[in-house]
Each structure stands twice: as C-alpha cells, then as structure tokens.
C-alpha cells in the first residue's frame, strides 16, 4: 500500500507540530503550509490524501480555502478536517453542518481546539482507511 500523505495547514507552528506528533504512528507523510494561500498551492502540488485545515489564518482563511478546494475539479475529492479555536475564544459554536450551509459542502470532520488527540487520530484513520 502506498504511503498516505496528509497536508496540515495552520499558521501556528505549535499546532502543526502537535498534529504531526499525534499522527506520527500512522506512517503517513505529513507536509505543512503556514497560511491559506500556501495551503492551496501545497494541495495542488502535493496531492494529499487528507487536508487538516485551520479556520483562522492569514492571507486566506480556512473557510475560503475549503470553498476553493471544493470548486477545483482536481482537488474537490480530497477529504478535509477543519480545526478551529473559534468556540474557545468567542463561545460561538460552529459545526460541519454550519459549514455546509455556509459554503455548500461539509468537511469530513470539524474539530474545536484544543484538539482531542484521540479523536483526531481516530478520525484520520477512519478517513484514510488505515
């Protein structure tokens, strides 16, 4: 079986390192980008099997990146897990059905920060079939 590739798009390096640490035992190759524009470029170049995408980022926010991924024929089938600290910072709850209402598509998962490592690992394994 070919090695799976996961793209982590988050402007906070600590979050990228946390996700890499949680997923290191999956055997997947982890690549990262630090903002929305770089994330879209990396998705096109790397053709990942999964994208883990932060919502609040510079240059392009995660909602915009997600919408653009779903509009692109070559990338629309890539599964996406959205991560956000919005609920913790603002108290506003937002979930994947809200995402669907907002941008017309739902991600495979929507997780609040701080991220539950067991939940993230289970969801990644479920999506990638590993």
GROMACS elastic network, one bead per residue, 0.5 to 0.9 nm:
[ bonds ]
;  ai    aj funct       b0    kb
    1     4     6  0.86736   500
    3    27     6  0.71027   500
    3    28     6  0.58305   500
    3    29     6  0.69131   500
    4    26     6  0.88294   500
    4    27     6  0.75786   500
    4    29     6  0.62033   500
    4    30     6  0.86988   500
    4    48     6  0.75039   500
    4    49     6  0.60402   500
    4    50     6  0.83042   500
    4   128     6  0.76341   500
    5    28     6  0.54186   500
    5    30     6  0.59674   500
    5    31     6  0.74416   500
    5    46     6  0.81111   500
    5    47     6  0.79524   500
    5    49     6  0.52974   500
    5    50     6  0.67738   500
    5    51     6  0.87969   500
    6    28     6  0.66876   500
    6    29     6  0.61731   500
    6    31     6  0.62456   500
    6    32     6  0.82432   500
    6    48     6  0.54121   500
    6    49     6  0.59153   500
    6    51     6  0.57553   500
    6    52     6  0.73277   500
    7    29     6  0.85384   500
    7    30     6  0.59948   500
    7    32     6  0.53481   500
    7    33     6  0.75285   500
    7    39     6  0.79709   500
    7    42     6  0.77156   500
    7    43     6  0.71413   500
    7    46     6  0.80962   500
    7    47     6  0.87595   500
    7    48     6  0.60029   500
    7    49     6  0.80370   500
    7    50     6  0.63309   500
    7    52     6  0.61394   500
    7    53     6  0.81474   500
    8    16     6  0.64992   500
    8    19     6  0.77673   500
    8    20     6  0.83501   500
    8    30     6  0.71563   500
    8    31     6  0.62483   500
    8    33     6  0.64274   500
    8    34     6  0.85462   500
    8    39     6  0.80641   500
    8    50     6  0.86038   500
    8    51     6  0.59376   500
    8    53     6  0.61141   500
    8    54     6  0.82243   500
    9    16     6  0.75860   500
    9    31     6  0.86621   500
    9    32     6  0.56224   500
    9    34     6  0.58591   500
    9    35     6  0.64914   500
    9    36     6  0.70923   500
    9    38     6  0.82355   500
    9    39     6  0.56459   500
    9    51     6  0.74108   500
    9    52     6  0.61545   500
    9    54     6  0.60905   500
    9    57     6  0.88454   500
    9    62     6  0.84698   500
   10    13     6  0.71345   500
   10    15     6  0.69323   500
   10    16     6  0.63140   500
   10    32     6  0.76925   500
   10    33     6  0.65435   500
   10    34     6  0.52188   500
   10    35     6  0.62141   500
   10    36     6  0.80576   500
   10    39     6  0.85124   500
   10    52     6  0.82782   500
   10    53     6  0.64276   500
   10    54     6  0.51367   500
   10    55     6  0.82081   500
   10    56     6  0.82430   500
   10    57     6  0.68046   500
   10    62     6  0.88568   500
   10    83     6  0.88437   500
   11    14     6  0.89362   500
   11    15     6  0.81408   500
   11    16     6  0.81141   500
   11    33     6  0.76037   500
   11    35     6  0.54553   500
   11    36     6  0.85392   500
   11    54     6  0.78341   500
   11    56     6  0.82340   500
   11    57     6  0.57789   500
   11    58     6  0.72938   500
   12    15     6  0.54589   500
   12    16     6  0.66368   500
   12    17     6  0.89534   500
   12    34     6  0.72889   500
   12    57     6  0.86574   500
   13    17     6  0.61735   500
   13    18     6  0.85112   500
   13    34     6  0.77052   500
   14    17     6  0.51553   500
   14    18     6  0.60848   500
   14    19     6  0.86820   500
   15    19     6  0.61871   500
   15    20     6  0.85406   500
   16    19     6  0.52629   500
   16    20     6  0.61659   500
   16    21     6  0.86328   500
   16    32     6  0.72490   500
   16    33     6  0.88586   500
   16    34     6  0.87986   500
   17    20     6  0.50089   500
   17    21     6  0.60866   500
   17    22     6  0.86007   500
   18    21     6  0.51466   500
   18    22     6  0.62183   500
   18    23     6  0.86673   500
   18   117     6  0.86770   500
   19    22     6  0.50915   500
   19    23     6  0.61376   500
   19    24     6  0.84418   500
   19    52     6  0.88378   500
   19   115     6  0.87389   500
   19   117     6  0.79956   500
   19   120     6  0.83809   500
   20    23     6  0.52161   500
   20    24     6  0.57878   500
   20    30     6  0.65857   500
   20    31     6  0.88401   500
   21    24     6  0.52827   500
   21    25     6  0.81811   500
   22    25     6  0.74936   500
   22    26     6  0.87600   500
   22   117     6  0.61003   500
   22   118     6  0.81539   500
   22   120     6  0.78885   500
   22   121     6  0.66837   500
   23    26     6  0.55331   500
   23    27     6  0.77844   500
   23    28     6  0.74918   500
   23    30     6  0.82656   500
   23   117     6  0.87938   500
   23   120     6  0.84200   500
   23   121     6  0.63581   500
   23   124     6  0.82300   500
   24    27     6  0.61200   500
   24    28     6  0.70423   500
   24    29     6  0.83254   500
   24    30     6  0.81749   500
   25    28     6  0.78852   500
   26    29     6  0.87655   500
   26   121     6  0.84046   500
   26   124     6  0.88593   500
   26   125     6  0.76285   500
   26   130     6  0.74012   500
   31    42     6  0.84514   500
   31    46     6  0.83838   500
   31    48     6  0.86922   500
   32    38     6  0.89770   500
   32    39     6  0.76048   500
   32    42     6  0.78577   500
   33    36     6  0.77808   500
   33    37     6  0.86542   500
   33    38     6  0.56019   500
   33    39     6  0.51167   500
   33    40     6  0.87639   500
   33    41     6  0.88660   500
   33    42     6  0.69241   500
   34    37     6  0.86261   500
   34    38     6  0.65889   500
   34    39     6  0.70913   500
   34    57     6  0.80823   500
   34    58     6  0.84700   500
   35    38     6  0.54274   500
   35    39     6  0.60099   500
   35    40     6  0.88256   500
   35    54     6  0.89264   500
   35    57     6  0.56955   500
   35    58     6  0.55887   500
   35    59     6  0.62656   500
   35    60     6  0.67432   500
   35    61     6  0.78078   500
   35    62     6  0.87107   500
   36    40     6  0.63018   500
   36    41     6  0.87245   500
   36    53     6  0.86821   500
   36    54     6  0.87154   500
   36    57     6  0.64412   500
   36    58     6  0.66863   500
   36    59     6  0.59074   500
   36    61     6  0.57624   500
   36    62     6  0.63434   500
   36    64     6  0.80672   500
   36    65     6  0.60000   500
   37    40     6  0.53144   500
   37    41     6  0.64452   500
   37    42     6  0.86614   500
   37    58     6  0.85218   500
   37    59     6  0.61596   500
   37    60     6  0.58146   500
   37    61     6  0.87393   500
   37    65     6  0.76948   500
   38    41     6  0.50900   500
   38    42     6  0.60055   500
   38    43     6  0.84964   500
   38    59     6  0.87853   500
   38    60     6  0.89781   500
   39    42     6  0.50301   500
   39    43     6  0.60225   500
   39    44     6  0.86282   500
   39    53     6  0.84373   500
   39    65     6  0.77542   500
   40    43     6  0.50724   500
   40    44     6  0.63198   500
   40    45     6  0.86778   500
   40    65     6  0.66681   500
   40    68     6  0.81892   500
   40    69     6  0.74055   500
   41    44     6  0.52346   500
   41    45     6  0.61893   500
   41    46     6  0.84315   500
   42    45     6  0.50369   500
   42    46     6  0.55744   500
   42    47     6  0.77593   500
   42    48     6  0.86233   500
   43    46     6  0.53612   500
   43    47     6  0.53822   500
   43    48     6  0.63024   500
   43    51     6  0.78860   500
   43    69     6  0.84972   500
   43    75     6  0.74863   500
   43    78     6  0.89697   500
   44    47     6  0.56753   500
   44    48     6  0.84563   500
   44    74     6  0.79004   500
   44    75     6  0.71285   500
   45    48     6  0.86477   500
   47    50     6  0.87530   500
   47    74     6  0.87816   500
   47    75     6  0.76112   500
   47    78     6  0.82164   500
   48    51     6  0.67376   500
   48    78     6  0.71923   500
   49    78     6  0.61044   500
   49    79     6  0.70973   500
   49   128     6  0.72603   500
   50    78     6  0.58462   500
   50    79     6  0.51261   500
   50    80     6  0.59167   500
   50    81     6  0.77897   500
   50   124     6  0.80778   500
   50   127     6  0.79627   500
   50   128     6  0.74921   500
   51    78     6  0.70767   500
   51    79     6  0.63421   500
   51    81     6  0.63161   500
   51    82     6  0.83799   500
   52    79     6  0.86736   500
   52    80     6  0.57999   500
   52    82     6  0.59916   500
   52    83     6  0.71554   500
   53    62     6  0.61398   500
   53    63     6  0.89411   500
   53    65     6  0.84805   500
   53    66     6  0.80683   500
   53    80     6  0.68933   500
   53    81     6  0.60830   500
   53    83     6  0.59056   500
   53    84     6  0.85960   500
   54    57     6  0.68630   500
   54    61     6  0.78257   500
   54    62     6  0.55607   500
   54    63     6  0.86736   500
   54    81     6  0.85494   500
   54    82     6  0.58012   500
   54    84     6  0.57727   500
   54    85     6  0.86364   500
   55    61     6  0.56749   500
   55    63     6  0.60275   500
   55    64     6  0.87958   500
   55    65     6  0.88640   500
   55    82     6  0.66636   500
   55    83     6  0.61039   500
   55    84     6  0.53711   500
   55    85     6  0.81354   500
   55    86     6  0.83186   500
   56    60     6  0.84302   500
   56    61     6  0.52957   500
   56    62     6  0.61559   500
   56    63     6  0.83531   500
   56    83     6  0.88552   500
   56    84     6  0.69922   500
   56    85     6  0.81038   500
   56    86     6  0.81403   500
   57    60     6  0.63450   500
   57    62     6  0.67035   500
   58    61     6  0.63117   500
   60    63     6  0.82083   500
   60    64     6  0.62412   500
   60    65     6  0.64745   500
   61    64     6  0.54819   500
   61    65     6  0.63310   500
   61    66     6  0.86958   500
   62    66     6  0.58989   500
   62    67     6  0.84702   500
   62    82     6  0.76893   500
   62    83     6  0.87574   500
   63    66     6  0.50963   500
   63    67     6  0.61986   500
   63    68     6  0.86477   500
   63    82     6  0.87301   500
   63    99     6  0.79497   500
   63   102     6  0.87280   500
   63   103     6  0.75855   500
   64    67     6  0.51192   500
   64    68     6  0.61706   500
   64    69     6  0.85788   500
   64   103     6  0.84443   500
   65    68     6  0.51138   500
   65    69     6  0.60843   500
   65    70     6  0.86616   500
   66    69     6  0.51018   500
   66    70     6  0.63151   500
   66    71     6  0.87443   500
   66    80     6  0.78571   500
   66    82     6  0.86875   500
   66   103     6  0.82015   500
   66   105     6  0.86673   500
   66   107     6  0.81682   500
   67    70     6  0.52373   500
   67    71     6  0.63441   500
   67    72     6  0.89181   500
   67   103     6  0.59895   500
   67   104     6  0.80049   500
   67   105     6  0.77216   500
   68    71     6  0.50280   500
   68    72     6  0.63500   500
   68    75     6  0.89600   500
   68    76     6  0.84823   500
   69    72     6  0.53321   500
   69    73     6  0.82372   500
   69    74     6  0.85160   500
   69    75     6  0.55950   500
   69    76     6  0.53737   500
   69    77     6  0.85962   500
   69    78     6  0.81235   500
   70    73     6  0.74593   500
   70    75     6  0.67222   500
   70    77     6  0.74673   500
   70    78     6  0.84875   500
   70   105     6  0.74945   500
   71    74     6  0.89506   500
   71    75     6  0.79946   500
   71    76     6  0.63479   500
   72    75     6  0.54023   500
   72    76     6  0.55729   500
   73    76     6  0.55604   500
   73    77     6  0.79636   500
   74    77     6  0.75710   500
   74    78     6  0.87452   500
   75    78     6  0.56146   500
   76    79     6  0.80544   500
   79   107     6  0.69007   500
   79   108     6  0.60845   500
   79   109     6  0.89211   500
   79   127     6  0.74985   500
   79   128     6  0.89223   500
   80   106     6  0.88197   500
   80   107     6  0.52372   500
   80   108     6  0.56171   500
   80   109     6  0.69878   500
   80   110     6  0.86917   500
   81   107     6  0.59667   500
   81   108     6  0.57121   500
   81   110     6  0.57582   500
   81   111     6  0.74342   500
   81   120     6  0.89363   500
   81   123     6  0.86093   500
   81   124     6  0.84113   500
   82    96     6  0.83183   500
   82   107     6  0.67625   500
   82   108     6  0.81354   500
   82   109     6  0.62235   500
   82   111     6  0.61650   500
   82   112     6  0.84685   500
   83   109     6  0.85605   500
   83   110     6  0.59964   500
   83   112     6  0.57741   500
   83   113     6  0.65934   500
   83   115     6  0.78896   500
   84    87     6  0.74773   500
   84    88     6  0.86124   500
   84   110     6  0.79085   500
   84   111     6  0.64870   500
   84   112     6  0.50181   500
   84   113     6  0.55298   500
   84   114     6  0.83824   500
   84   115     6  0.88143   500
   85    88     6  0.54106   500
   85    89     6  0.62039   500
   85    90     6  0.85125   500
   85   111     6  0.87403   500
   85   112     6  0.56944   500
   85   114     6  0.69518   500
   85   115     6  0.89778   500
   86    89     6  0.52051   500
   86    90     6  0.57570   500
   86    91     6  0.71865   500
   86    92     6  0.66545   500
   86    93     6  0.76156   500
   86    94     6  0.80667   500
   86   112     6  0.74769   500
   86   113     6  0.79539   500
   87    90     6  0.53188   500
   87    93     6  0.52522   500
   87    94     6  0.72779   500
   87   112     6  0.68742   500
   87   113     6  0.80611   500
   88    91     6  0.57150   500
   88    92     6  0.79230   500
   88    93     6  0.88130   500
   88   112     6  0.77053   500
   88   113     6  0.71315   500
   88   114     6  0.81276   500
   89    92     6  0.81515   500
   90    93     6  0.84961   500
   94    97     6  0.82302   500
   94    98     6  0.60534   500
   94    99     6  0.76847   500
   94   110     6  0.84726   500
   94   112     6  0.88519   500
   95    98     6  0.52480   500
   95    99     6  0.64114   500
   95   100     6  0.88772   500
   95   109     6  0.84737   500
   95   110     6  0.59069   500
   95   111     6  0.79002   500
   95   112     6  0.88736   500
   96   100     6  0.62687   500
   96   101     6  0.86730   500
   96   105     6  0.87043   500
   96   106     6  0.54707   500
   96   107     6  0.61108   500
   96   108     6  0.77835   500
   96   109     6  0.64431   500
   96   110     6  0.53959   500
   96   111     6  0.87996   500
   97   101     6  0.62475   500
   97   102     6  0.85477   500
   97   105     6  0.84609   500
   97   106     6  0.61920   500
   97   107     6  0.86191   500
   98   101     6  0.50152   500
   98   102     6  0.60952   500
   98   103     6  0.86503   500
   98   106     6  0.80701   500
   99   103     6  0.59671   500
   99   104     6  0.73464   500
   99   105     6  0.67532   500
   99   106     6  0.56230   500
   99   107     6  0.74389   500
   99   110     6  0.87264   500
  100   103     6  0.55044   500
  100   107     6  0.77382   500
  101   104     6  0.56045   500
  101   105     6  0.74006   500
  101   106     6  0.80987   500
  102   105     6  0.80140   500
  103   106     6  0.79051   500
  106   109     6  0.80002   500
  106   110     6  0.88696   500
  107   110     6  0.67590   500
  108   123     6  0.87300   500
  108   127     6  0.78264   500
  109   123     6  0.76557   500
  111   114     6  0.86411   500
  111   115     6  0.68010   500
  111   116     6  0.83569   500
  111   119     6  0.88221   500
  111   120     6  0.80940   500
  112   115     6  0.60806   500
  112   116     6  0.83870   500
  113   116     6  0.77400   500
  115   118     6  0.87911   500
  115   119     6  0.79672   500
  115   120     6  0.71679   500
  116   119     6  0.53698   500
  116   120     6  0.62214   500
  116   121     6  0.87013   500
  117   120     6  0.51052   500
  117   121     6  0.60848   500
  117   122     6  0.85545   500
  118   121     6  0.51771   500
  118   122     6  0.60996   500
  118   123     6  0.85549   500
  119   122     6  0.51604   500
  119   123     6  0.60828   500
  119   124     6  0.85534   500
  120   123     6  0.52029   500
  120   124     6  0.60996   500
  120   125     6  0.85851   500
  121   124     6  0.51933   500
  121   125     6  0.61430   500
  121   126     6  0.85054   500
  122   125     6  0.52433   500
  122   126     6  0.60645   500
  122   127     6  0.86489   500
  123   126     6  0.50096   500
  123   127     6  0.61060   500
  123   128     6  0.85373   500
  124   127     6  0.51977   500
  124   128     6  0.60376   500
  124   129     6  0.81768   500
  124   130     6  0.82551   500
  125   128     6  0.52226   500
  125   129     6  0.55429   500
  126   129     6  0.51637   500
  126   130     6  0.68524   500
  127   130     6  0.80763   500
